[in-house]
Amino acid sequence: MKHALIFIGIFILYQASASLLVEYAIIPFLPHTNYDPIVLSIFLSTILYSIMTLATFIGAKWCNVSSKYILSKPYEVLSLVALLSLSFILPSTWTQELIPEQWRIDIYADIFDKLSRYPEGYIVIGLCAPLVEEVVFRGAILRKLLEWIKDSLGELSNKKAWIAIVISAVFFAAIHGNPAQIPHALIIGILLGWLYYRTGSIIPGVIYHWINNSVAYFLTWIFPDIKSDAPLSTYFNGNENIMITSVIVSSIIAIACIWQLNHMIKET
């Protein structure tokens, strides 16, 4: 547990220090541009803290990086992970909307919408976030939590592993610092943790995370007039029946993917 908390502290420290460095030591010396200053600041600080984080966590071997998993050619598993990510977006979004509105305020909606209007925003949302967060929260934090559970409670079983998975998911949800994202991030964190535990690799989680974030990013290009914090029904022209039907069908596909993944990974 101690190592997991240290990793979170370093992750937060890198984010904060990168933001301060960009704000006071880089941006003031850049030539004038037409970029939104908030977008420019987030883009530069994300690139900086991502480099710092990856260099530290991989260089110090806090996250084990190996080609072993991908060399096993887990293409069917990764294809199912991709389908799971796509199919789970509607159910998780709809579930989130069941939470009272005052508890799911989206404090980053405007920032996300601004980022999504720029191609550089995809580097932040679709590339850096999935890779860095999987390295930190699954590759380092969950790995150490699983070791901690094993050392504290003896032989690691599936039931005991879920303790580590849930703890890592709570950390993952909390670090987003946004009430509107926490329920979704908690559910996704549990799924990503399960994938890491069963495969021993962050690659399935990176694929899942990348698709999830990419869909969120490109929706703002496909529906430029709809804000990211708009109700799910807005994407269905307000037709609740079509929305609910889509959620049910997507849920069935997601459950089928999880069932098949559980069987396939268990057999490998």
C-alpha positions, 0 to 999 in steps of 0.5 A: 500500500505504501508504494501505491501511495508514493506512486500517486504522490509522484504522479500528482507532483509531476502534473503540478510541477509541469503545469507550473513550469509551463505557466511561468517558465515556458509560455511567457517566452513563446511567440504570440499564437492564436491558440486558446491559452488554456489549451496551449497550457494543458497541451504543453504541461501534458506532454511534459508530465507524460515524458517525466512520468513514463521516464520515471515509472518505466526507467525505475521499473515500477511498471514492467515493460515487456514484449512477452504478452504481445508476442503471444499474439493475443489478437482475439482478446484485444479485438474483444477488448476493443468491442467491449470498450465501444459497447460499454460507453452507452451503458456507463454514460446512462448509468452515470446520469442516474446519479443526482445532478448535484453530485455529478457536476462536470467542472472540466466540461468547458476545458474538454470542449476547448481541447476537443476543438484542436487536433493537438487535443487528441494527443492529450485525450486520446494518446497521453492519458491512456498510456500514462494512466495505464502505466501508473495505475495498472502497471505500477499501482495495481501491481504493487497492490496485488503484491501487498495483498499477497504479502499481507493475506497470504496466497493470492486468490481471485477474491483477494485480488478484487480487493486490490482491483477495487482499491486501484479503481478508487484511486483512479476515479479520485485522481480525476478530481471531477464529480462527473467523471468519478462514477464512470472512471470507477467502473472503467477502473475496475474493468481495466484492473480486471484485465490487467490482473487476468492478462498480466499486461497493460496492453489490453487496458491501453487499448480499452482506454485509448478507444474510450477516450478517442470516442469521447474526443471525436464525438465533439467533431461529429456533433460540434453543437453538443457539449460534452456534458449534455444528456445522453438523449441529446445524441438521439434527438431527444428520443428516449425510446431509441436511447434506452434500446441502444443502451440495452443492446450495448449492455448485452454486447458488453456482457457477452464480451466480458463473458467471452474474455473471462473464458478466453483469458482463463484458458490461455 
